[in-house]
Amino acid sequence: MDRRVKRTKAAVFNAMIALMIEKETDKITVLELCKKADINKSTFYLHFKSMGACIQFCFETITNGIVEIAKGIGALVRRFRKTDA
């Protein structure tokens, strides 16, 4: 993935999480998300078809992070089991 795309998506993700702490998800507008992420509205729509698609991206990002953490924990547990045997 292009470095600029990664940077933009990270900014949107971080802005969305920050706004979700402040208010309900359905009350967040594209305009305030863009302001918080410091991107233009046209940039938002270049990457996401709608606010719903953006929210889905954010939840998938969180879910993928949890899965990676679980895999790491599983690997550690297996390693400790082998050393205990």
N, C-alpha and C positions, 0 to 999 in steps of 0.2 A: 504494500500500500504506500502511496506517495506520502512523503513526510508532511506536506501541507495538509493533506486530508487527515492524517493522524492527529495533527495539532488541532485542527478545527473540530474534529469529533471529540477529542479530549476536552476542549474548551466547552463544547456544548454539554457533554456529560457532566462535567464539574459544575457548570452553571445550573443544570437541571437538578442535580442533587441539592445544591445550595437553596434553590427556590422551593424544592419539595419539603425542605426543613421548615421553611417560612410559611408555606400555604398549601392548600389542597392541590393536587395535580391538575384537576379539571379547571382550576382558576388561573393557571399559568398561561400566559399568552406568548405567541411566537415573538412578538416585539420585545417583551420584557426578557425573554430567554436570550434573544440576540444581543440585547443591551448588556446583560450580565456576562455573556460569553465574549463580548466585544467583537461581534461579527455583524455583517450586513444581513438584512432579511433575504436578499437574493442568494447569499452564500448558504443560508439555512436551507432554502428550497432547492439548491443545487445538490445537497446531500440527503435531504429528507422530503418525502412527498407531502407529509402532514405532521402535525404535532403528535398524532397517534403513532406514526412511524418512528418519530424521535423517542417517544416514551418507550416503545418496544425495543429500540436500540439500547436504551439505557438499562432496561431490565435484563436484556440478553447479556449485556456487558457485566452486570452484577452477577448473573447466574453463571456465566463462564468463569468469572473470578472465583466463585464459590466451588465450582467443579475442580478447578486447578488446585485450590487449597486442599480439597478433600483427597485428590490424587496424591498430593505431597504427604499428607498425613498417613494415607494408606501405605505409601512406600516406606515411611519411617516405622510404622507398626510392623510391617513385614521384616524390615531389617532388624528390629529389636527382637522379634520372635526367633529369627535365625540365630542371633547371638545368645539367646537364653536357652536354646535347645542343646 
